[in-house]
Amino acid sequence: MVEPQNYDCEEHTVTTQDGYILSLQRISVRQSGGTTGDRPPVMLQHGVFMDGITWLLLPADKSLAFLLADNKFDVWIANTRGTKYSRGHTSLSPDDEAYWNWTWDTLVSSDLPAVFNYVYHQTGQRLHYVGHSQGTLMALAAFSKEQLLDMLRSAVLLSPIAYMGQMTSPVARSAAENFLAEALYWLGVDEFDLRGVAAVKLLQDICQKTGVDCTHMLTAFTGPNCCLNSTIVDVFLDHEPQPTSTMNLIHLAQMIRDGTISMYDYGDEGQNVEHYGQATPPLYNMSSIPNDLPLFLSYGGADALSDVRDVKLLLDSLKDHDGDKLVTQYREDYAHADFVMGENAKEVVYDPLMAFLRLQ
């Protein structure tokens, strides 16, 4: 995806504290004998059911990864555990049940710090962070615990996911309200792969039994994206969707049902006590995010996953944030996928985003 566009792509691997081997790509403009020198590092973190190719789906002159490289940033693309390029482990195989024993809590405590530390030590500089969807949730949770801040310059949150109680996506809400991920988990499905037999059957059930119109599956999931050109959907389907753990989907479903941002609920007081030392899972407190952390937050009026009302709850918990450190952008016509696949994303989101990064 990178080299044919005349950029250099270095492959790096990072091993997490719990043994997952993550792949990380570093992109730079092809130079003759030049060095990456003092380019500020930017880490790009994709969302659930996606991988690092998220940032390369658009044509080179419109894709965020290439635009950042063109604008003299040192670009690092992360891939979370279990996705196509990050399926390695020091002792487990993806066929093992234990390999899939994690939720986004673990991405916060394990994947994110491993990648942050690696990029920070490779470049010797604090980094900018850009997340989309679950990539924003991971960051917000870490920042709320005051983690990673000593290695961070600023954070960009596209289609931010924090509170999920008002989510309107018929597919996601129906799955959560009918405890479908829990049912799969009890049936022994540990890896949830949207291309796999179990997932395809589950989606068929949702479409047939819940009145959800699935003729446009992407729309039924993300909301009506305004600005996807038909060829990009083909590129998307060549590479995505990617697997995640069924446990992770249970965790996200708990958040949709409860409207809280808390750690995974084991559904049993004894197990919660064993893991957390308390009967209920600890909450991530968004108002604990330091008020002087530079944040750029962009959300869409048509987004069925990052609903405007949920984003307003997040913004309300950031109400004491320093006025000059919080930039919010609202796109009335944007839905969830437009932020990474929109034909006009360069002009409406990425240009202001890069202007924000330059100021930090």
Number of C-alpha atoms within 10 A of each C-alpha: 11 18 12 7 13 13 18 16 17 13 11 15 17 19 19 20 12 12 15 24 21 24 23 24 20 21 23 25 24 16 11 6 5 8 11 15 9 12 16 19 27 26 24 24 27 24 21 19 16 24 25 24 19 24 22 20 23 25 13 17 12 21 21 29 29 23 19 22 22 15 12 16 25 25 27 26 25 28 25 28 26 24 23 18 17 20 18 21 18 11 9 15 14 14 10 11 14 11 21 22 14 18 19 25 18 17 22 20 16 17 25 22 18 17 24 19 14 17 25 16 12 10 16 13 16 21 24 22 23 24 24 27 23 24 27 25 24 24 24 26 25 22 22 16 15 13 18 15 16 10 18 20 19 22 26 25 25 26 32 28 26 26 24 25 20 19 22 22 20 23 23 21 21 19 22 21 12 13 15 19 25 19 13 19 17 10 9 11 19 24 25 24 20 18 12 11 10 15 17 13 12 16 16 12 13 21 19 12 10 13 10 17 14 17 9 10 14 15 20 19 21 22 26 21 22 17 17 19 14 8 9 16 14 12 14 17 9 10 15 19 17 17 20 24 27 25 24 24 22 24 24 23 25 22 22 23 16 14 16 16 24 21 22 25 19 18 11 11 15 14 15 19 14 12 14 15 13 13 17 19 19 15 13 19 16 22 16 15 22 17 16 14 18 23 24 20 21 21 26 27 18 22 27 25 28 29 26 22 15 20 22 12 15 18 17 13 15 17 13 13 19 14 11 10 15 18 15 12 15 14 15 13 15 23 26 30 25 25 28 24 26 24 19 16 20 21 11 14 21 19 14 15 23 17 10 18 21 11 8 12
